[in-house]
Amino acid sequence: MKRIAVVIMILALTFIFGCTGMSPKQQSSLSGAAIGAVAGGVLNKQVGKSPVTGAVVGAGVGGAAGYLLGK
């Protein structure tokens, strides 16, 4: 569990400093993909399926949603 927290903190810092030169639409797409990947992986793990597949599908859906809803 401690390892997961460290990975999440590193990813959060990467997004904070890596998104400074992006447009709002690009930031929304990237944020949506990241949130979708985490949610898809966790949900698939909970139902007993492959978390990797859930993360890939979640990233695609989240990225598309972020792009469409981006300002």
N, C-alpha and C positions, 0 to 999 in steps of 0.2 A: 504494500500500500504506500509505503514511503517513496518507493521508486516512481510510482505513478504520479504522486504529488510533485516530484522534482521535474518530471517530463512536462506536466501541465504548466508549471511555472516557467520553464524554459520556452515553451511554445507561446505563452502569453507575452513574455518579454520580446520574443521574435516578432509577434504581430504588432506590438506597440511601436517598436523602433523600425520595423520593416515596412510599415504602411505609410510612412510620412510622405513619400513621393507619389503616392497613388491617387487617382481620382476617387470621388465618393462611390461611383459605380463599381470600380475595381475593389475598393475596400469592402463593400457590401457583398460582392461575389466571394471574396476570400473568406470573409467572416462566416457567410452562409455555408460554404464548403467545410470549414473547420467544425462548426457547430453540428452540421449534418453528419460528418464523419464520426464524431464522438457519439452522438445520439444513436446513429445506426449501429455502431459497434457494440455499444452498451445494450441496446434493445435486442440485438441478435444473440448476444451472450446470455441474456436473461431467458430467452425462449429456447435455448439449447442448440442454436445453429451457429454457423461460422461468423465470428465477429469481424473477420477481415472482409467478407462479402458484404456484411451490413455497413461497414465503414466506407467501402467503395461506393455502394449505392447511395448511402446517406450523403456522401461528399458531392456526388453528382446532382442529387435532388436539391441539396442545400445551396450549392453553387448557382444552380439555375434560378432558384427562388431569390437568392441574394441579388443576382443580376437583374431579374425582372422587377424587384422591389426597390433597387438602389435608386438614389436620387440623382 
